[in-house]
Amino acid sequence: MKLKRSFWHFAHRRYQIAKPGVLAEVAAFVWSGFFASVYAGAILAGWRAGFLQALVGLVLTVTPFAIGMAHRRIRIERAKGPDALYRKRSEYGG
């Protein structure tokens, strides 16, 4: 519950005035998709990753995807109205 409260608190403070753009989401999803396809192609070609290489691959694919999803969630919530982020923040006790 604290994580959701912190997330919506950040979203309200950051995006109450500035409108979140779609470009950041697209960039995050393209970045994630590119590295996922590179790693998937390498694995299909017979490359076996060590622990550190697999960890780097996960970070390069999962982190931008998670950031893009969070940004998308904020943008969709903000589209519900001018005080939607404040209502969402208040819903979690912020």
N, C-alpha and C positions, 0 to 999 in steps of 0.2 A: 504494500500500500504506500510506503514511503517513496518508492521508486516512481510510482505513477504520480504522486503528488509533486515530486521534484521535476518530473518530465513536464507536466502541465504548467508548473510555476515558471520553468524556463521558457516554454512555448509562449506563455502570456507576456512575459517580460520582453522576449526577443521579437515576437511577431504581432504584438497588439497594434503597433503603428505601421511597421514595414510589412508590406504584403509579400508572403513567401512565393517565390517564382518556381515555375516548373523546370527551369533549366538545371537547377541544382539536383533535382530528382533524376532527370534524364542522365546527367553526367554520372551520378552515383550508380545508376543501373547499367549504363554502358560500361563503366569501369569494371563493375562486378562481373558482368557478362563476358567481357573480354578476357579477364583473367580466369574465369571459370572455363571458358572454351579452350584457352591455352593449356591449362592444367589437365582438362579432360582429354584433349588431343595427345598430350604427352603420355598420359596413362594408357590410352588406347594404343599408342605406338610402342608400348612396352617399357616405358620408363618407370622405375620404382623409386619413390621418394623416401628419403630418410625422415626422421622425426622432425628435425628443424625445417627441412624443405616443405614438409606437409603443413607444419604450423604456419610458415610464411604464406603458403598457398591459401590456407583458411583465412588468415588475416586479410589478405589481398582481395578475397572474394566476399567473405561474410560481413566484414566491417562496412564497406561501402553500401552493400545491400541493406544492412540494418539502418544506416543513416538515411538512405533514400526512403525506406519505408516509414521511418519516424517523420521525416520531412513531409511525406505525402499525407500522413495522418494529421499533421498540424494544418496543412493546407486545406484538407477536406473539412476539418472541424471549423476552421476560420470562415469557410464559405457559408456556414450556417447562419451567420449574422455578425453584426459589428461587435457584440459582446460575448460571442460564443466561447472564446478562449478564457475569458474571465469566469463564465459560468462553469466551464469544465474545471478550471482551477479551483473554484469554490466547492465544486462537487467532491473533491478529494481533500478538503480542509485547508486549502492554501490561502 
